[in-house]
Structure formats: C-alpha cells, structure tokens
C-alpha cells in the first residue's frame, strides 16, 4: 500500500496480531507509524501501528452504501454520491467518477480522497 495516499480520516484495515481484523480511522501520520482510532470491533480504542501492518479496504457495494452512495435504478453500475449529483461508475472491482478515466478508484481511502478533491466536501462513512 502506498502510505503517501493516506490522510487523516481515511479508513484502513489492519491484521496486527493473530490475524485479528480491525477497521481503523487514521488519526495522525508519523514518520514510521500511524496513530489510529479503532472503529470495529472495539470502537474508541486508540493505538499506533507500523506501516507494514496497514492494508487498504477493497471497495465494494456495501462500502458505497456506508459512504451514502445510492445505486441508480436505471444503470446497475452507476452510483450517485451523497449529494446526488456526482456519478460514480463501479464495476464491482474498480470505479471512476463521471468520465474521469484517469481517476480509477479501487480502495475506500481512494474514494474518500478523490471525493474530497472533486467536491471539496468530506465523505462521511458510517459503519452501522
């Protein structure tokens, strides 16, 4: 994973010990580690992880729903962003915003960052 793509608020997954999965939100980037807030399974727990423990979250239909995207009833691969104006075409593996072929999105942090770049608005992701 390219650590340079991460920023505060991005959601990642970590398998730190004994293959336990944790969904984390980046709180602070440091020189050799990242301070994160655990979102699941133990919400509120804060800890430091090393770069080699970080894994990106693969984008899926479920994650799009958690990010308040809505599937277009007329086009199965088209989703509308939270503001209902920004189209996101998702193939099940990767997606693009509108016709921006050069902005391919495969991971949740990329969706989060690209949405901010295009709209100037933060994308809120809800786990529940």
CORPETA-V450520 format. One record per pair of residues at least 24 apart in sequence whose ideal C-beta (glycine too) atoms are under 10 Angstrom apart, sorted by the first residue. I is the first residue (numbers start at 1). GAP is how many residues later the second one is. Records with the same first field share a line. If there is no record, write none. Layout:
I: GAP + GAP
This chain:
1: 50 + 51 + 53 + 54 + 55 + 106 + 108
2: 54 + 107 + 108
3: 26 + 31 + 48 + 49 + 51
4: 25
5: 51 + 102 + 104 + 105 + 108
6: 28 + 45 + 48 + 50 + 103 + 106 + 107
7: 102 + 105 + 106 + 109
8: 26 + 27
9: 28 + 100 + 103 + 104 + 107 + 113 + 114 + 115 + 116
10: 24 + 26 + 44 + 46 + 47 + 97 + 98 + 99 + 100 + 101 + 102 + 103 + 115
11: 25 + 28 + 29 + 45 + 46 + 52 + 55 + 56 + 96 + 97 + 98 + 100 + 101 + 114 + 116
12: 24 + 27 + 37 + 41 + 42 + 43 + 44 + 45 + 95 + 96 + 97
13: 27 + 40 + 41 + 42 + 43 + 44 + 45 + 95
14: 24 + 33 + 35 + 36 + 39 + 40 + 41
15: 38 + 39 + 40
16: 31 + 33 + 34 + 37 + 38
17: 36
21: 34
22: 25 + 27 + 31
23: 34 + 85 + 102 + 104
24: 25 + 29 + 30 + 33
25: 100 + 102
26: 28 + 83
39: 86 + 87 + 88 + 89
40: 87 + 88
43: 84 + 85
54: 55
55: 52
56: 50 + 51 + 52 + 53 + 54
57: 50 + 51 + 52 + 53 + 54 + 55 + 68
58: 35 + 36 + 48 + 49 + 50
59: 29 + 31 + 33 + 34 + 35 + 36 + 46 + 47 + 48 + 49 + 50 + 51 + 52
60: 30 + 32 + 33 + 48
61: 29 + 31
63: 27 + 44 + 45 + 48 + 62 + 64
64: 24 + 26 + 31 + 44 + 47 + 61
65: 60 + 61
66: 42 + 58 + 59 + 60 + 61 + 62
67: 41 + 44 + 45 + 48 + 56 + 57 + 58 + 59
68: 55 + 56 + 57 + 58
69: 26 + 42 + 46 + 54
81: 30 + 34 + 37 + 38 + 40 + 42
82: 33 + 37 + 39 + 41 + 42
83: 32 + 36 + 38
85: 34
86: 29 + 32 + 33 + 35
88: 26 + 27 + 30
